[in-house]
Amino acid sequence: MNNPAGRTVGPGQVIRLARRSAWRRDYDMRSGEGALGWLRWQPGRRSFAQAEGRGIGLIDLATRRRRVVVARAGAAEPLATVDRGRGGSVIHTAGGRALRWEKMARGNRWAIRDQDGAVLVIAAFQGLLRSSAQISVERAMPEQTAVLLCLIGGYLALSELQYKADLAAATAAAAAGSG
């Protein structure tokens, strides 16, 4: 991805994905400088989302069998893929860069790492009605790269959070039905 404006994000910058509504899985992505994009699941679609980010345009994120494919809307060539495995997931970007998606020791926290260490750290939160994700930038990078990785990380973290919430609700319903 090219970075025509030359903008970069630096270490310590925080990017937030905050749910707009209690009824829809629709998130705004913002940083201290303002809006960076959005991420949205359509009602009833657990494994497909659309997003738009500053500098990257409209993209589709789709999970198919243990693989997430990130592509420009309507395009065949992916911007990135995420291959899920037992030791963590591997993110392959169009630039050929391989990154790891790893669960951190406590809570709903993950990191996107390369061979030199963490690039982004993602913490996801589930409230009573709304969920959100807070992403800390650990290394300087072009803004477009950061936006793409934040959308991928947000998709993965918020999908995991939704899966846990659905599992807890199903377990509670089963327990209520058997008693």
C-alpha positions, 0 to 999 in steps of 0.5 A: 500500500502506498502512503501518498500523504506521508502520514505516519502513526507513532508509538503510544498512539491509541486507536479506538473501535467503539460500537455506535449502537446497542442493536447493531454491530457497527463500530467507529474507528477513531484516534486523537486526530479524529475519524479513521474509518468504520467496521460493520457486520450486517445483521445475521452475518457472523463471518462477514463484515465491511469496513472503510478506512482512511486511505484504503477505501471500502474493504470486505472481511470474510471468514471462510474455514479457518481463514480470514480474507481481506479484500477491496470491495468487489476485487478478487485480489486480497489485501491480506489473509489471516490463516488461523492455526493452533499456535496463533494466526498468521497475517499475510499482507499484500506487501509480503509481510508476515505478522502473528496474531497472538493471544496475550496472557490475561483477558481479552488482549491480543497482539499483532507481532513481527519478528522484532516484537509487538506492532499493535496491542488490542484490548477488547471490552464487552459491556452490558450493551456495547463492546469496543476495542482499544488498539495501542500502536507499538511502532511507527508505521504509515497510516494506511498500514496502521488503519488496515491492521487495526481493522483486521485486529478489530475484526478478529478481536470483536469476532472473538468477543461476540463468539464468547458472548454467544457461547455464554448465552447458549450455555445459560439458555441450556442451563435454564431449559434443563432446570 
